[in-house]
Amino acid sequence: MRFQLSSAAALAAAAFLAGCATPPQPPVPLQASTITAKTSRIGVAMTPLPKVDTYLPGAGCLLCLAAASVANSSLTAYTKTLPYEDLPKLKEAVAELIRKRGAEPVVIADEVKLDSLPNSSAKGQNIARKDFSSLAKKYNVDKLLLIDIAELGFERTYSAYVPTSDPKGVLRGSGSMVDLKTNALEWYQPLAVLRSSDGAWDEPPKFPGLTNAYFQVIELGKDEVLKPFKQ
């Protein structure tokens, strides 16, 4: 693999910034009264799916990251060939569950790009950190249900140059529902799904054990998003 710092360097930068950022948003359970026949129109959207990649948290310095990237080069090359399966259709599956509860979902075909939205001026507990209010008029919706998959592929932790775990299938992100009038979170579910290989992981070029773990994290991640709407 040609050595690149793209995703791994971004992850290292994010980890650095997290130390001085605001605390992570805690989960907000979905209340039964949030989605009923009287509920206003709910837009259902996704952010752009990330490239399927390997993530090497803990390999912080550039030389550490270079060494870790080389050590995992065959896995990374294979990882980039893996498909999303039906993950892009997750918003349609959520919309169908909302419809069954009597509310009116609106599946938004466009990807919601968080970087293009301003930060929210409102602050406080359970307030979305981005201002989604512009989407209300754009899509004629009153609430936004957003599925944000931030990482997908494999994760292997490091301490500088030294791996501290075997690679695992990983899906990270969040699901949320925002009231577009107040920017309040009516549902927030962080997603952190990891799955080890059932057998030996280091079996190039197809890595069958890790491949199975990858497809399992996709299914488990989808289940975590869908579960609150099935109740």
WOZI-V142898 format. One record per backbone hydrogen bond with DSSP energy under -1.0 kcal/mol. NH is the residue of the N-H (numbers start at 0). CO is the residue of the C=O. If there is no record, write none. Layout:
# WOZI-V142898
[[NH | CO] [NH | CO]]
This chain:
# WOZI-V142898
[[8 | 4] [9 | 5] [10 | 6] [11 | 7] [12 | 8] [13 | 9] [14 | 10] [15 | 11] [16 | 12] [17 | 13] [19 | 16] [27 | 187] [33 | 30] [38 | 35] [41 | 103] [42 | 142] [43 | 105] [44 | 144] [46 | 146] [52 | 151] [54 | 153] [58 | 55] [59 | 57] [64 | 60] [65 | 61] [66 | 62] [67 | 63] [68 | 64] [69 | 65] [70 | 66] [71 | 67] [72 | 69] [75 | 71] [76 | 72] [77 | 73] [78 | 74] [79 | 75] [80 | 77] [81 | 78] [86 | 83] [88 | 85] [89 | 86] [92 | 88] [93 | 89] [94 | 90] [95 | 91] [96 | 92] [97 | 93] [98 | 94] [99 | 95] [101 | 98] [102 | 97] [105 | 41] [107 | 43] [111 | 45] [115 | 112] [116 | 113] [119 | 128] [126 | 123] [127 | 182] [130 | 117] [134 | 131] [135 | 132] [137 | 133] [138 | 134] [140 | 135] [141 | 40] [142 | 40] [143 | 177] [144 | 42] [145 | 175] [146 | 44] [147 | 173] [149 | 171] [150 | 171] [152 | 169] [153 | 52] [154 | 167] [155 | 54] [157 | 56] [158 | 161] [159 | 57] [161 | 158] [163 | 156] [167 | 154] [168 | 194] [169 | 152] [170 | 192] [171 | 150] [172 | 190] [173 | 147] [174 | 188] [175 | 145] [176 | 186] [177 | 143] [178 | 183] [179 | 141] [182 | 178] [184 | 125] [185 | 176] [186 | 176] [187 | 27] [188 | 174] [190 | 172] [192 | 170] [194 | 168] [202 | 200] [206 | 202] [210 | 206] [211 | 207] [212 | 208] [213 | 209] [214 | 210] [215 | 211] [216 | 212] [217 | 213] [218 | 214] [219 | 215] [220 | 216] [221 | 217] [222 | 218] [223 | 219] [224 | 220] [225 | 221] [226 | 222] [228 | 225] [229 | 226]]
